[in-house]
Amino acid sequence: EVQLVESGGGLVQPGGSLRLSCAASGFTFKTYSLTWVRQAPGRGLEWVSYISSSSSMIHDADSVKHYADSVKGRFTISRDNAKNSLYLQMNSLRDEDTAIYFCAREKMTAARFDFDSWGQGTRVTVSS
Amino acid sequence: DIQLTQSPSSLSASVGDRVTITCRASHSVTKYLDWYQQKPGKAPKLLIYTASSLEGGVPSRFSGSGSGTDFTLTITTLQPEDFATYYCQQSYNIPLTFGGGTKVEIK
């Protein structure tokens, strides 16, 4: 069974940092691309970042990474195939980053950017 | 960036009704348009990908159609478990974008 479990959320002050993790199981992690999507309280879904599959077991230097303009330069996506884990390092956090953050797996088809498995989300609150 | 406009933003329907939700893109996304269902406190669930392909395990009462800029999600014979919020997402290019959502409520 495919499972994605996010962790690392919490309360942080504006300007602070958090590192989110997404632990994967039930599939060959290194062969799948992954994404982070967030949802502010009472709002819709917003795409945050994407990382392609990687052949390396340790480093993701061969992965393609994309970011939403709203987080570019502040957030960094990474993966560790040896640990079956996806990460999102979030720096210089702002009030508007408050949201539930979901990790999701890209569906393995000829197309791209379709997400067929999602975690339950981790809540990030940025407030003083 | 490609903007996605969903309509209506909410609707009330009864069990057994046929429901249609539309998603209009600001630029052509060819066939690269997905539909997700989200229930309160839960993660989104992929229903339809590339406009009309039904995701495995999704009931056949869900269907998608369209191409270019205009897309439709149809639920024939609405079931109690279908009351949720539905989002379209373009998978054509980066940045990926979602529609604002359509909340389907019980009449």
Interface residues (C-beta under 8 A of the other chain):
Chain A: T35 V37 G44 L45 E46 W47 Y50 H66 A68 D69 F102 A104 K107 T109 A111 R112 F113 D114 F115 D116 W118 G119 Q120 G121
Chain B: Y32 D34 Y36 Q38 K42 A43 P44 K45 L46 Y49 T50 E55 Y87 Q89 S91 Y92 I94 P95 L96 T97 F98 G99 G100 G101
